[in-house]
Amino acid sequence: MIVATADAELEFEPSEPRDLAATLGVIRRGRGDPTLHAVEGPGAWRDVWRAQRTPEGAATLRLIVDGPLVRAQAWGAGAAWSVARAPHLIGEHDDWRALDELLAERDDPASSALARVRRRTRGLRLTSTGVVLEAAVAAVLEQKVTGVEARRAWRTLVRQHGERAPGPAPEGLTVMPDGVGWRSIPDHDWHRAGVGPQRMATVRRVAAVASSLDRLSEREPAALEAALRSIPGVGEWTVAEVLQRSHGHPDLVSVGDAHLPHVIGTWFTGDRADDAGMLDLLAPWGGHRQRVVRLVTSLGVEAPRFGAKATIEDHRNR
């Protein structure tokens, strides 16, 4: 059902039918993410609610797929910004034609296999949220911990220190804190969320320059990349994770990831790989390496796992 009392609205037709689950899944931090609520149909998201902290303020954005059209409605101070950005959010900026041509030109098994995956995932695009602080905080929380731990920390801190999403949002939809809010979270709340001193300090450093990051987000990604790298605690992996989401960067690869090299190596060769091996395998698709990564990971490929599993240590009550 369409809510007709939005502060801002936009209706548009994407260049191709869009798979919102495949495109927006990378910005949802688990099913309990308080910033994103998806009404899931059979294999598709047809109705998505997103709470976001835009450069103009808090906003609730709703995306509704109606046949070939997408309707965007938004509420709050950042409503106009959110609907204007909605086509980028679902990847309308993301042009895969050069990669399609490259796959068609190459005559090797890997290219043929990627082309088949591409034909089955035509609705996949790289999202570009335009929101840097959100991506940066989430990426820092994911540094050197399990996904379960990172999602729990994000969920706990946003629910406790965020604000209710504006407008007729679903129950529990929450806008994350702004830069001041993240810096104001007391140490004991970080501890209870399972976030150690190093990640806590890095989030605070990122939050301290949130306004500068917002201004840089309107420029070429290289300027933002340099600014992020200048922040202690923010390295190559974190920068890649941020720009993949904030700007839909088509080529940045998450070097330093605990699992990604093994996934890429397994898909291409049947064997696990390290970072150098992963980059060698992706080299033929320079300029499109993140797109290739997304194609491979869309298949749910898992590398063989050896040794003991990582232990999730719950020290919140210590």
Number of C-alpha atoms within 10 A of each C-alpha: 5 12 9 9 12 18 17 19 19 16 17 12 16 15 11 11 15 24 21 24 19 21 20 23 16 15 19 17 19 17 12 14 20 26 26 26 23 20 11 12 9 6 9 15 21 19 20 19 22 23 27 25 25 23 21 13 15 25 28 33 30 27 24 20 20 12 9 12 14 23 18 26 26 32 25 20 18 22 26 19 18 35 26 15 16 25 21 21 25 26 25 19 17 19 13 16 9 11 19 15 11 15 20 12 11 12 10 9 10 15 18 15 14 17 19 12 16 21 10 11 16 13 17 25 27 28 28 27 26 23 20 27 26 23 20 27 23 20 20 26 25 21 19 13 16 15 15 12 19 23 20 18 22 25 21 19 19 19 20 14 18 20 17 21 27 20 15 13 19 15 10 16 25 30 26 28 24 22 21 13 13 22 18 13 16 10 14 11 16 18 17 17 20 23 25 14 12 11 20 21 17 19 24 19 18 25 24 15 16 20 16 13 22 17 12 17 21 12 10 10 16 12 13 23 18 11 16 23 14 11 14 11 17 21 16 15 17 26 24 21 24 27 28 25 23 25 25 25 23 22 19 22 27 20 20 16 16 14 15 23 24 24 23 28 22 18 19 19 11 13 13 20 22 18 20 11 15 21 19 12 18 21 12 13 17 14 16 20 21 22 25 22 19 17 20 19 15 15 11 9 14 14 19 11 10 6 5 6 7 8 8 12 10 11 12 13 7 6
